[in-house]
Amino acid sequence: MNQSLAASQADTLLTALLRHHQVDAASSLSHCAALLSEAESFRHAAKAAHMTPELAPYSHLGMQLATLHQGNLLSAELYPELKQAESDTLNWLKQCFGLRYAHFSHGGSDNNLQALWQARDHTASGKKIVYASEARHYSVDKACRMLGLDLQLIATDAEDRITVSALEKACKKAPPLAIVLTAGTSATGSLDPLQDTSEIAEQYQAWLHIDAAWGGSLLMLPEHRDSLRRLSKVDSLGFDPHKSLFQPRPCSVYLSQLAPEYSSQTDYLAKAPSGRVTGSYGAELFLPLWLNLRILGENWFFQQTRARLGQARHFSELLQEQGLNTWNGGSGIICFEANGEGFDSLVTEGILSCAKVRQRRVYRAVFAGYRTQADELFRALPLSL
């Protein structure tokens, strides 16, 4: 029940179903075969183009349980067992990140919108400026437009991190409503200098949000928890287990020091819903994570995270031995500059992706899965060794 079907098994099942229901078998089977082939092509240790990890061992079973359950936790009183599974998983995440409140969401875009919505409504000063780095995720721009906030970008350094001195200068000139830091930029996986910027946020009484959609799995490791908790101020944090904790989409979590306020009462719910971006939701957001956590324990997640980060470091070292200019942000993404025919074909194949670092085009390898191997990926590169 836990294992996904092999492509050949799925093809046989689809053929039988289409014929049974007298569907146009030729065109439908051709499309289904193409879908299966497309999926199979990315189950390879050298596929590292994007943040699409293979799933933790019991995720398929968790997804099936979620589909069988179908409960809507806007009416949590009807589903006490499902609510308990959600609470257990959220309590673990709150412990890892050291924040008091958490809820599941559909992704990092929701979390960034939630954070800035909460910052705007929690602050009575009327300030509308939001500072974020030039390497922020595009969803920060969207959230500011939706909320009527003024996003102002701060320059980044050579490692794609927000420049502390530029942020401090901007705050001195115009104190912000909020500061958005990135823990794991999309291009290089770099982490903004959290301690220094946290102190600036506290000095100017700005809401501090950490977009850790990608880099959250690094921050939750036991060896990094103390540094996160030593930050002078963190108001909210968003993390996507479906990016770097081996979970199916959607599985994202928003954490903060304060719970969103409740919205107006509805006549069809026993309890008024809180002011969350996420509307109706159920087991699909968390049950695979809950099941893997129950069966494997937290150390499995930590060990696999350390392993994939180790593979990323090894890949970076292999590139540097070839004299290539390389970026390693520390959260599992390696970028490098290279010339020669063949690299762009690797992008087409999904082995690598492209990005820009300070307006320079680079190739990007994302170590999101615990089976992605540095040596195998390196052998796929068109280098003259």
PAVOVEX-251872 format. One record per residue (C-alpha): x, y negated, z negated; residue in three letters; residue number from 0. Coordinates in pm, whole numbers. Example, Ala and Ser with C-alpha at 12.3 -4.5 7.8 and 13.67 -1.06 7.14 Angstrom:
// residues 2
<rec x="1230" y="450" z="-780" aa="ALA" i="0"/>
<rec x="1367" y="106" z="-714" aa="SER" i="1"/>
//
This chain:
// residues 385
<rec x="0" y="0" z="0" aa="MET" i="0"/>
<rec x="290" y="-236" z="-70" aa="ASN" i="1"/>
<rec x="470" y="-184" z="260" aa="GLN" i="2"/>
<rec x="386" y="-383" z="572" aa="SER" i="3"/>
<rec x="314" y="-181" z="883" aa="LEU" i="4"/>
<rec x="597" y="-116" z="1124" aa="ALA" i="5"/>
<rec x="547" y="-277" z="1464" aa="ALA" i="6"/>
<rec x="477" y="61" z="1627" aa="SER" i="7"/>
<rec x="217" y="150" z="1363" aa="GLN" i="8"/>
<rec x="47" y="-187" z="1397" aa="ALA" i="9"/>
<rec x="42" y="-152" z="1775" aa="ASP" i="10"/>
<rec x="-127" y="189" z="1749" aa="THR" i="11"/>
<rec x="-386" y="58" z="1503" aa="LEU" i="12"/>
<rec x="-464" y="-249" z="1714" aa="LEU" i="13"/>
<rec x="-503" y="-38" z="2027" aa="THR" i="14"/>
<rec x="-754" y="188" z="1853" aa="ALA" i="15"/>
<rec x="-951" y="-104" z="1710" aa="LEU" i="16"/>
<rec x="-974" y="-295" z="2037" aa="LEU" i="17"/>
<rec x="-1089" y="12" z="2227" aa="ARG" i="18"/>
<rec x="-1340" y="101" z="1958" aa="HIS" i="19"/>
<rec x="-1496" y="-246" z="1978" aa="HIS" i="20"/>
<rec x="-1477" y="-246" z="2360" aa="GLN" i="21"/>
<rec x="-1263" y="-558" z="2368" aa="VAL" i="22"/>
<rec x="-1074" y="-645" z="2687" aa="ASP" i="23"/>
<rec x="-785" y="-418" z="2595" aa="ALA" i="24"/>
<rec x="-534" y="-525" z="2857" aa="ALA" i="25"/>
<rec x="-510" y="-896" z="2772" aa="SER" i="26"/>
<rec x="-570" y="-851" z="2399" aa="SER" i="27"/>
<rec x="-312" y="-577" z="2362" aa="LEU" i="28"/>
<rec x="-61" y="-779" z="2558" aa="SER" i="29"/>
<rec x="-109" y="-1073" z="2321" aa="HIS" i="30"/>
<rec x="-95" y="-855" z="2011" aa="CYS" i="31"/>
<rec x="222" y="-684" z="2135" aa="ALA" i="32"/>
<rec x="379" y="-1025" z="2191" aa="ALA" i="33"/>
<rec x="286" y="-1132" z="1837" aa="LEU" i="34"/>
<rec x="439" y="-817" z="1690" aa="LEU" i="35"/>
<rec x="754" y="-858" z="1897" aa="SER" i="36"/>
<rec x="783" y="-1220" z="1786" aa="GLU" i="37"/>
<rec x="756" y="-1120" z="1419" aa="ALA" i="38"/>
<rec x="1003" y="-831" z="1452" aa="GLU" i="39"/>
<rec x="1264" y="-1053" z="1617" aa="SER" i="40"/>
<rec x="1303" y="-1255" z="1296" aa="PHE" i="41"/>
<rec x="1356" y="-955" z="1066" aa="ARG" i="42"/>
<rec x="1731" y="-968" z="1107" aa="HIS" i="43"/>
<rec x="2021" y="-1048" z="875" aa="ALA" i="44"/>
<rec x="2156" y="-1309" z="1121" aa="ALA" i="45"/>
<rec x="1836" y="-1510" z="1159" aa="LYS" i="46"/>
<rec x="1895" y="-1826" z="958" aa="ALA" i="47"/>
<rec x="1724" y="-2109" z="1145" aa="ALA" i="48"/>
<rec x="1461" y="-2211" z="893" aa="HIS" i="49"/>
<rec x="1325" y="-2175" z="538" aa="MET" i="50"/>
<rec x="1141" y="-1850" z="609" aa="THR" i="51"/>
<rec x="1267" y="-1585" z="366" aa="PRO" i="52"/>
<rec x="1175" y="-1220" z="368" aa="GLU" i="53"/>
<rec x="929" y="-1146" z="91" aa="LEU" i="54"/>
<rec x="1001" y="-1012" z="-255" aa="ALA" i="55"/>
<rec x="937" y="-635" z="-278" aa="PRO" i="56"/>
<rec x="579" y="-641" z="-411" aa="TYR" i="57"/>
<rec x="448" y="-943" z="-222" aa="SER" i="58"/>
<rec x="249" y="-738" z="29" aa="HIS" i="59"/>
<rec x="65" y="-568" z="-255" aa="LEU" i="60"/>
<rec x="9" y="-905" z="-425" aa="GLY" i="61"/>
<rec x="-135" y="-1048" z="-103" aa="MET" i="62"/>
<rec x="-373" y="-754" z="-74" aa="GLN" i="63"/>
<rec x="-484" y="-796" z="-435" aa="LEU" i="64"/>
<rec x="-548" y="-1163" z="-368" aa="ALA" i="65"/>
<rec x="-756" y="-1081" z="-60" aa="THR" i="66"/>
<rec x="-958" y="-823" z="-252" aa="LEU" i="67"/>
<rec x="-1021" y="-1063" z="-539" aa="HIS" i="68"/>
<rec x="-1130" y="-1378" z="-351" aa="GLN" i="69"/>
<rec x="-1208" y="-1567" z="-673" aa="GLY" i="70"/>
<rec x="-1228" y="-1947" z="-669" aa="ASN" i="71"/>
<rec x="-1059" y="-2093" z="-978" aa="LEU" i="72"/>
<rec x="-1264" y="-2410" z="-962" aa="LEU" i="73"/>
<rec x="-1502" y="-2180" z="-1150" aa="SER" i="74"/>
<rec x="-1235" y="-2032" z="-1372" aa="ALA" i="75"/>
<rec x="-1485" y="-1923" z="-1638" aa="GLU" i="76"/>
<rec x="-1606" y="-1651" z="-1397" aa="LEU" i="77"/>
<rec x="-1258" y="-1504" z="-1345" aa="TYR" i="78"/>
<rec x="-1080" y="-1477" z="-1683" aa="PRO" i="79"/>
<rec x="-833" y="-1212" z="-1564" aa="GLU" i="80"/>
<rec x="-729" y="-1418" z="-1263" aa="LEU" i="81"/>
<rec x="-702" y="-1729" z="-1477" aa="LYS" i="82"/>
<rec x="-476" y="-1540" z="-1718" aa="GLN" i="83"/>
<rec x="-246" y="-1432" z="-1434" aa="ALA" i="84"/>
<rec x="-227" y="-1794" z="-1318" aa="GLU" i="85"/>
<rec x="-156" y="-1920" z="-1672" aa="SER" i="86"/>
<rec x="117" y="-1660" z="-1729" aa="ASP" i="87"/>
<rec x="295" y="-1757" z="-1407" aa="THR" i="88"/>
<rec x="263" y="-2131" z="-1470" aa="LEU" i="89"/>
<rec x="392" y="-2089" z="-1826" aa="ASN" i="90"/>
<rec x="704" y="-1921" z="-1687" aa="TRP" i="91"/>
<rec x="760" y="-2205" z="-1440" aa="LEU" i="92"/>
<rec x="703" y="-2470" z="-1707" aa="LYS" i="93"/>
<rec x="961" y="-2298" z="-1925" aa="GLN" i="94"/>
<rec x="1211" y="-2287" z="-1638" aa="CYS" i="95"/>
<rec x="1175" y="-2656" z="-1551" aa="PHE" i="96"/>
<rec x="1103" y="-2796" z="-1897" aa="GLY" i="97"/>
<rec x="784" y="-2982" z="-1804" aa="LEU" i="98"/>
<rec x="456" y="-2963" z="-1996" aa="ARG" i="99"/>
<rec x="196" y="-2942" z="-1718" aa="TYR" i="100"/>
<rec x="180" y="-2740" z="-1396" aa="ALA" i="101"/>
<rec x="-64" y="-2637" z="-1126" aa="HIS" i="102"/>
<rec x="-31" y="-2444" z="-802" aa="PHE" i="103"/>
<rec x="-72" y="-2618" z="-468" aa="SER" i="104"/>
<rec x="-42" y="-2550" z="-96" aa="HIS" i="105"/>
<rec x="300" y="-2708" z="-39" aa="GLY" i="106"/>
<rec x="553" y="-2983" z="-89" aa="GLY" i="107"/>
<rec x="348" y="-3239" z="103" aa="SER" i="108"/>
<rec x="66" y="-3194" z="-147" aa="ASP" i="109"/>
<rec x="310" y="-3225" z="-437" aa="ASN" i="110"/>
<rec x="464" y="-3550" z="-315" aa="ASN" i="111"/>
<rec x="120" y="-3698" z="-259" aa="LEU" i="112"/>
<rec x="9" y="-3578" z="-604" aa="GLN" i="113"/>
<rec x="312" y="-3735" z="-772" aa="ALA" i="114"/>
<rec x="274" y="-4076" z="-612" aa="LEU" i="115"/>
<rec x="-103" y="-4075" z="-666" aa="TRP" i="116"/>
<rec x="-46" y="-4000" z="-1033" aa="GLN" i="117"/>
<rec x="228" y="-4263" z="-1056" aa="ALA" i="118"/>
<rec x="5" y="-4529" z="-900" aa="ARG" i="119"/>
<rec x="-291" y="-4457" z="-1125" aa="ASP" i="120"/>
<rec x="-82" y="-4419" z="-1440" aa="HIS" i="121"/>
<rec x="97" y="-4752" z="-1401" aa="THR" i="122"/>
<rec x="-96" y="-5068" z="-1482" aa="ALA" i="123"/>
<rec x="173" y="-5311" z="-1357" aa="SER" i="124"/>
<rec x="42" y="-5327" z="-1001" aa="GLY" i="125"/>
<rec x="384" y="-5245" z="-856" aa="LYS" i="126"/>
<rec x="374" y="-5078" z="-514" aa="LYS" i="127"/>
<rec x="737" y="-5023" z="-416" aa="ILE" i="128"/>
<rec x="863" y="-4664" z="-388" aa="VAL" i="129"/>
<rec x="1235" y="-4597" z="-338" aa="TYR" i="130"/>
<rec x="1356" y="-4279" z="-170" aa="ALA" i="131"/>
<rec x="1666" y="-4188" z="25" aa="SER" i="132"/>
<rec x="1704" y="-4191" z="401" aa="GLU" i="133"/>
<rec x="1720" y="-3811" z="375" aa="ALA" i="134"/>
<rec x="1381" y="-3778" z="200" aa="ARG" i="135"/>
<rec x="1117" y="-3541" z="337" aa="HIS" i="136"/>
<rec x="876" y="-3700" z="586" aa="TYR" i="137"/>
<rec x="582" y="-3620" z="357" aa="SER" i="138"/>
<rec x="695" y="-3901" z="125" aa="VAL" i="139"/>
<rec x="627" y="-4144" z="410" aa="ASP" i="140"/>
<rec x="282" y="-3993" z="464" aa="LYS" i="141"/>
<rec x="195" y="-4012" z="96" aa="ALA" i="142"/>
<rec x="291" y="-4378" z="74" aa="CYS" i="143"/>
<rec x="81" y="-4464" z="379" aa="ARG" i="144"/>
<rec x="-221" y="-4281" z="234" aa="MET" i="145"/>
<rec x="-188" y="-4453" z="-104" aa="LEU" i="146"/>
<rec x="-109" y="-4802" z="21" aa="GLY" i="147"/>
<rec x="242" y="-4800" z="-126" aa="LEU" i="148"/>
<rec x="552" y="-4972" z="9" aa="ASP" i="149"/>
<rec x="823" y="-4714" z="83" aa="LEU" i="150"/>
<rec x="1173" y="-4859" z="97" aa="GLN" i="151"/>
<rec x="1465" y="-4636" z="194" aa="LEU" i="152"/>
<rec x="1802" y="-4622" z="22" aa="ILE" i="153"/>
<rec x="2118" y="-4535" z="213" aa="ALA" i="154"/>
<rec x="2284" y="-4197" z="168" aa="THR" i="155"/>
<rec x="2649" y="-4109" z="120" aa="ASP" i="156"/>
<rec x="2865" y="-3880" z="333" aa="ALA" i="157"/>
<rec x="2705" y="-3576" z="167" aa="GLU" i="158"/>
<rec x="2349" y="-3690" z="249" aa="ASP" i="159"/>
<rec x="2273" y="-3791" z="-114" aa="ARG" i="160"/>
<rec x="2111" y="-4113" z="-227" aa="ILE" i="161"/>
<rec x="2368" y="-4384" z="-301" aa="THR" i="162"/>
<rec x="2337" y="-4470" z="-670" aa="VAL" i="163"/>
<rec x="2483" y="-4819" z="-640" aa="SER" i="164"/>
<rec x="2242" y="-4906" z="-356" aa="ALA" i="165"/>
<rec x="1948" y="-4777" z="-560" aa="LEU" i="166"/>
<rec x="2055" y="-4978" z="-863" aa="GLU" i="167"/>
<rec x="2092" y="-5292" z="-652" aa="LYS" i="168"/>
<rec x="1744" y="-5243" z="-501" aa="ALA" i="169"/>
<rec x="1585" y="-5188" z="-843" aa="CYS" i="170"/>
<rec x="1750" y="-5500" z="-980" aa="LYS" i="171"/>
<rec x="1609" y="-5700" z="-690" aa="LYS" i="172"/>
<rec x="1259" y="-5546" z="-698" aa="ALA" i="173"/>
<rec x="1166" y="-5298" z="-976" aa="PRO" i="174"/>
<rec x="971" y="-5007" z="-825" aa="PRO" i="175"/>
<rec x="659" y="-4818" z="-913" aa="LEU" i="176"/>
<rec x="838" y="-4490" z="-845" aa="ALA" i="177"/>
<rec x="1168" y="-4335" z="-740" aa="ILE" i="178"/>
<rec x="1158" y="-4013" z="-538" aa="VAL" i="179"/>
<rec x="1472" y="-3800" z="-555" aa="LEU" i="180"/>
<rec x="1542" y="-3498" z="-338" aa="THR" i="181"/>
<rec x="1681" y="-3174" z="-475" aa="ALA" i="182"/>
<rec x="1760" y="-2991" z="-156" aa="GLY" i="183"/>
<rec x="1736" y="-3214" z="151" aa="THR" i="184"/>
<rec x="1587" y="-3060" z="465" aa="SER" i="185"/>
<rec x="1901" y="-3109" z="673" aa="ALA" i="186"/>
<rec x="2190" y="-3019" z="441" aa="THR" i="187"/>
<rec x="2028" y="-2893" z="122" aa="GLY" i="188"/>
<rec x="2200" y="-3169" z="-77" aa="SER" i="189"/>
<rec x="2088" y="-3273" z="-425" aa="LEU" i="190"/>
<rec x="2063" y="-3638" z="-517" aa="ASP" i="191"/>
<rec x="2271" y="-3730" z="-827" aa="PRO" i="192"/>
<rec x="1993" y="-3665" z="-1077" aa="LEU" i="193"/>
<rec x="2153" y="-3787" z="-1400" aa="GLN" i="194"/>
<rec x="2258" y="-4133" z="-1280" aa="ASP" i="195"/>
<rec x="1932" y="-4198" z="-1096" aa="THR" i="196"/>
<rec x="1729" y="-4072" z="-1389" aa="SER" i="197"/>
<rec x="1890" y="-4337" z="-1609" aa="GLU" i="198"/>
<rec x="1806" y="-4605" z="-1353" aa="ILE" i="199"/>
<rec x="1442" y="-4492" z="-1346" aa="ALA" i="200"/>
<rec x="1425" y="-4513" z="-1724" aa="GLU" i="201"/>
<rec x="1586" y="-4858" z="-1727" aa="GLN" i="202"/>
<rec x="1326" y="-4998" z="-1487" aa="TYR" i="203"/>
<rec x="1032" y="-4794" z="-1624" aa="GLN" i="204"/>
<rec x="974" y="-4633" z="-1286" aa="ALA" i="205"/>
<rec x="794" y="-4303" z="-1235" aa="TRP" i="206"/>
<rec x="1062" y="-4046" z="-1147" aa="LEU" i="207"/>
<rec x="959" y="-3767" z="-911" aa="HIS" i="208"/>
<rec x="1194" y="-3492" z="-793" aa="ILE" i="209"/>
<rec x="1108" y="-3333" z="-460" aa="ASP" i="210"/>
<rec x="1263" y="-2991" z="-524" aa="ALA" i="211"/>
<rec x="1058" y="-2809" z="-262" aa="ALA" i="212"/>
<rec x="1374" y="-2633" z="-141" aa="TRP" i="213"/>
<rec x="1624" y="-2676" z="-424" aa="GLY" i="214"/>
<rec x="1396" y="-2585" z="-713" aa="GLY" i="215"/>
<rec x="1519" y="-2226" z="-723" aa="SER" i="216"/>
<rec x="1869" y="-2357" z="-795" aa="LEU" i="217"/>
<rec x="1749" y="-2588" z="-1073" aa="LEU" i="218"/>
<rec x="1553" y="-2311" z="-1246" aa="MET" i="219"/>
<rec x="1857" y="-2084" z="-1285" aa="LEU" i="220"/>
<rec x="1948" y="-2050" z="-1655" aa="PRO" i="221"/>
<rec x="2292" y="-2198" z="-1591" aa="GLU" i="222"/>
<rec x="2135" y="-2517" z="-1452" aa="HIS" i="223"/>
<rec x="1835" y="-2561" z="-1684" aa="ARG" i="224"/>
<rec x="2021" y="-2755" z="-1950" aa="ASP" i="225"/>
<rec x="2141" y="-3013" z="-1699" aa="SER" i="226"/>
<rec x="1784" y="-3064" z="-1577" aa="LEU" i="227"/>
<rec x="1650" y="-3101" z="-1930" aa="ARG" i="228"/>
<rec x="1923" y="-3349" z="-2021" aa="ARG" i="229"/>
<rec x="1790" y="-3596" z="-1766" aa="LEU" i="230"/>
<rec x="1673" y="-3905" z="-1947" aa="SER" i="231"/>
<rec x="1346" y="-3912" z="-1754" aa="LYS" i="232"/>
<rec x="1156" y="-3681" z="-1517" aa="VAL" i="233"/>
<rec x="786" y="-3750" z="-1475" aa="ASP" i="234"/>
<rec x="708" y="-3494" z="-1207" aa="SER" i="235"/>
<rec x="865" y="-3227" z="-989" aa="LEU" i="236"/>
<rec x="746" y="-3025" z="-691" aa="GLY" i="237"/>
<rec x="878" y="-2680" z="-596" aa="PHE" i="238"/>
<rec x="795" y="-2438" z="-314" aa="ASP" i="239"/>
<rec x="853" y="-2072" z="-406" aa="PRO" i="240"/>
<rec x="752" y="-1991" z="-47" aa="HIS" i="241"/>
<rec x="1071" y="-2162" z="71" aa="LYS" i="242"/>
<rec x="1342" y="-2029" z="-161" aa="SER" i="243"/>
<rec x="1188" y="-1779" z="-402" aa="LEU" i="244"/>
<rec x="1087" y="-1508" z="-152" aa="PHE" i="245"/>
<rec x="712" y="-1573" z="-160" aa="GLN" i="246"/>
<rec x="445" y="-1579" z="112" aa="PRO" i="247"/>
<rec x="283" y="-1908" z="211" aa="ARG" i="248"/>
<rec x="115" y="-2086" z="49" aa="PRO" i="249"/>
<rec x="286" y="-2078" z="-288" aa="CYS" i="250"/>
<rec x="387" y="-2415" z="-430" aa="SER" i="251"/>
<rec x="380" y="-2570" z="-775" aa="VAL" i="252"/>
<rec x="348" y="-2924" z="-908" aa="TYR" i="253"/>
<rec x="487" y="-2992" z="-1255" aa="LEU" i="254"/>
<rec x="469" y="-3309" z="-1462" aa="SER" i="255"/>
<rec x="482" y="-3448" z="-1812" aa="GLN" i="256"/>
<rec x="116" y="-3551" z="-1785" aa="LEU" i="257"/>
<rec x="-186" y="-3363" z="-1655" aa="ALA" i="258"/>
<rec x="-388" y="-3542" z="-1385" aa="PRO" i="259"/>
<rec x="-699" y="-3703" z="-1523" aa="GLU" i="260"/>
<rec x="-1034" y="-3537" z="-1467" aa="TYR" i="261"/>
<rec x="-1245" y="-3656" z="-1180" aa="SER" i="262"/>
<rec x="-1621" y="-3716" z="-1197" aa="SER" i="263"/>
<rec x="-1849" y="-3429" z="-1296" aa="GLN" i="264"/>
<rec x="-2010" y="-3222" z="-1022" aa="THR" i="265"/>
<rec x="-2346" y="-3057" z="-1068" aa="ASP" i="266"/>
<rec x="-2238" y="-2719" z="-931" aa="TYR" i="267"/>
<rec x="-1932" y="-2668" z="-1153" aa="LEU" i="268"/>
<rec x="-1933" y="-2588" z="-1524" aa="ALA" i="269"/>
<rec x="-1630" y="-2809" z="-1577" aa="LYS" i="270"/>
<rec x="-1524" y="-3123" z="-1395" aa="ALA" i="271"/>
<rec x="-1219" y="-3062" z="-1171" aa="PRO" i="272"/>
<rec x="-899" y="-3250" z="-1243" aa="SER" i="273"/>
<rec x="-770" y="-3518" z="-1011" aa="GLY" i="274"/>
<rec x="-561" y="-3282" z="-800" aa="ARG" i="275"/>
<rec x="-485" y="-3293" z="-430" aa="VAL" i="276"/>
<rec x="-553" y="-2920" z="-414" aa="THR" i="277"/>
<rec x="-924" y="-2838" z="-388" aa="GLY" i="278"/>
<rec x="-1065" y="-2485" z="-390" aa="SER" i="279"/>
<rec x="-799" y="-2223" z="-454" aa="TYR" i="280"/>
<rec x="-759" y="-1874" z="-587" aa="GLY" i="281"/>
<rec x="-524" y="-1580" z="-609" aa="ALA" i="282"/>
<rec x="-360" y="-1648" z="-272" aa="GLU" i="283"/>
<rec x="-148" y="-1925" z="-426" aa="LEU" i="284"/>
<rec x="19" y="-1721" z="-699" aa="PHE" i="285"/>
<rec x="-76" y="-1353" z="-728" aa="LEU" i="286"/>
<rec x="220" y="-1221" z="-521" aa="PRO" i="287"/>
<rec x="458" y="-1423" z="-741" aa="LEU" i="288"/>
<rec x="281" y="-1304" z="-1058" aa="TRP" i="289"/>
<rec x="300" y="-939" z="-952" aa="LEU" i="290"/>
<rec x="669" y="-952" z="-860" aa="ASN" i="291"/>
<rec x="743" y="-1130" z="-1187" aa="LEU" i="292"/>
<rec x="555" y="-865" z="-1388" aa="ARG" i="293"/>
<rec x="722" y="-571" z="-1214" aa="ILE" i="294"/>
<rec x="1074" y="-700" z="-1145" aa="LEU" i="295"/>
<rec x="1119" y="-962" z="-1419" aa="GLY" i="296"/>
<rec x="1272" y="-1307" z="-1390" aa="GLU" i="297"/>
<rec x="1628" y="-1179" z="-1369" aa="ASN" i="298"/>
<rec x="1557" y="-1024" z="-1030" aa="TRP" i="299"/>
<rec x="1471" y="-1370" z="-893" aa="PHE" i="300"/>
<rec x="1779" y="-1524" z="-1053" aa="PHE" i="301"/>
<rec x="2011" y="-1252" z="-923" aa="GLN" i="302"/>
<rec x="1877" y="-1275" z="-568" aa="GLN" i="303"/>
<rec x="1900" y="-1654" z="-575" aa="THR" i="304"/>
<rec x="2264" y="-1636" z="-686" aa="ARG" i="305"/>
<rec x="2332" y="-1379" z="-413" aa="ALA" i="306"/>
<rec x="2191" y="-1592" z="-130" aa="ARG" i="307"/>
<rec x="2378" y="-1899" z="-260" aa="LEU" i="308"/>
<rec x="2694" y="-1689" z="-264" aa="GLY" i="309"/>
<rec x="2635" y="-1586" z="96" aa="GLN" i="310"/>
<rec x="2594" y="-1953" z="191" aa="ALA" i="311"/>
<rec x="2926" y="-2041" z="26" aa="ARG" i="312"/>
<rec x="3097" y="-1751" z="204" aa="HIS" i="313"/>
<rec x="2960" y="-1866" z="540" aa="PHE" i="314"/>
<rec x="3087" y="-2218" z="473" aa="SER" i="315"/>
<rec x="3433" y="-2080" z="392" aa="GLU" i="316"/>
<rec x="3438" y="-1878" z="715" aa="LEU" i="317"/>
<rec x="3355" y="-2191" z="915" aa="LEU" i="318"/>
<rec x="3620" y="-2397" z="737" aa="GLN" i="319"/>
<rec x="3881" y="-2132" z="817" aa="GLU" i="320"/>
<rec x="3804" y="-2205" z="1182" aa="GLN" i="321"/>
<rec x="3865" y="-2575" z="1128" aa="GLY" i="322"/>
<rec x="3499" y="-2674" z="1167" aa="LEU" i="323"/>
<rec x="3358" y="-2982" z="994" aa="ASN" i="324"/>
<rec x="3111" y="-2838" z="743" aa="THR" i="325"/>
<rec x="2847" y="-2959" z="495" aa="TRP" i="326"/>
<rec x="2738" y="-2747" z="199" aa="ASN" i="327"/>
<rec x="2475" y="-2922" z="-13" aa="GLY" i="328"/>
<rec x="2489" y="-2647" z="-275" aa="GLY" i="329"/>
<rec x="2136" y="-2512" z="-240" aa="SER" i="330"/>
<rec x="2181" y="-2260" z="42" aa="GLY" i="331"/>
<rec x="2194" y="-2468" z="363" aa="ILE" i="332"/>
<rec x="2516" y="-2494" z="563" aa="ILE" i="333"/>
<rec x="2560" y="-2748" z="842" aa="CYS" i="334"/>
<rec x="2853" y="-2769" z="1081" aa="PHE" i="335"/>
<rec x="2970" y="-2944" z="1393" aa="GLU" i="336"/>
<rec x="3069" y="-2728" z="1690" aa="ALA" i="337"/>
<rec x="3120" y="-2757" z="2062" aa="ASN" i="338"/>
<rec x="3096" y="-2506" z="2341" aa="GLY" i="339"/>
<rec x="2830" y="-2323" z="2533" aa="GLU" i="340"/>
<rec x="2629" y="-2068" z="2341" aa="GLY" i="341"/>
<rec x="2541" y="-2256" z="2025" aa="PHE" i="342"/>
<rec x="2225" y="-2403" z="2173" aa="ASP" i="343"/>
<rec x="2115" y="-2056" z="2283" aa="SER" i="344"/>
<rec x="2143" y="-1948" z="1917" aa="LEU" i="345"/>
<rec x="1897" y="-2226" z="1833" aa="VAL" i="346"/>
<rec x="1657" y="-2092" z="2096" aa="THR" i="347"/>
<rec x="1690" y="-1745" z="1943" aa="GLU" i="348"/>
<rec x="1620" y="-1871" z="1592" aa="GLY" i="349"/>
<rec x="1964" y="-1777" z="1460" aa="ILE" i="350"/>
<rec x="2053" y="-2142" z="1394" aa="LEU" i="351"/>
<rec x="1863" y="-2470" z="1396" aa="SER" i="352"/>
<rec x="1969" y="-2828" z="1467" aa="CYS" i="353"/>
<rec x="1967" y="-3126" z="1233" aa="ALA" i="354"/>
<rec x="2118" y="-3471" z="1198" aa="LYS" i="355"/>
<rec x="2354" y="-3582" z="923" aa="VAL" i="356"/>
<rec x="2414" y="-3959" z="925" aa="ARG" i="357"/>
<rec x="2307" y="-3969" z="1291" aa="GLN" i="358"/>
<rec x="2544" y="-3686" z="1387" aa="ARG" i="359"/>
<rec x="2400" y="-3376" z="1550" aa="ARG" i="360"/>
<rec x="2490" y="-3061" z="1359" aa="VAL" i="361"/>
<rec x="2398" y="-2695" z="1360" aa="TYR" i="362"/>
<rec x="2221" y="-2564" z="1052" aa="ARG" i="363"/>
<rec x="2210" y="-2223" z="886" aa="ALA" i="364"/>
<rec x="1953" y="-2167" z="611" aa="VAL" i="365"/>
<rec x="2020" y="-1890" z="359" aa="PHE" i="366"/>
<rec x="1662" y="-1849" z="240" aa="ALA" i="367"/>
<rec x="1638" y="-1472" z="232" aa="GLY" i="368"/>
<rec x="1825" y="-1237" z="4" aa="TYR" i="369"/>
<rec x="1919" y="-1014" z="300" aa="ARG" i="370"/>
<rec x="2075" y="-1288" z="516" aa="THR" i="371"/>
<rec x="2441" y="-1196" z="551" aa="GLN" i="372"/>
<rec x="2719" y="-1450" z="611" aa="ALA" i="373"/>
<rec x="2948" y="-1207" z="794" aa="ASP" i="374"/>
<rec x="2677" y="-1095" z="1035" aa="GLU" i="375"/>
<rec x="2570" y="-1453" z="1104" aa="LEU" i="376"/>
<rec x="2932" y="-1557" z="1159" aa="PHE" i="377"/>
<rec x="2984" y="-1274" z="1409" aa="ARG" i="378"/>
<rec x="2690" y="-1407" z="1610" aa="ALA" i="379"/>
<rec x="2864" y="-1744" z="1664" aa="LEU" i="380"/>
<rec x="3034" y="-1803" z="2001" aa="PRO" i="381"/>
<rec x="3377" y="-1873" z="1850" aa="LEU" i="382"/>
<rec x="3710" y="-1777" z="1998" aa="SER" i="383"/>
<rec x="3867" y="-1586" z="1711" aa="LEU" i="384"/>
//
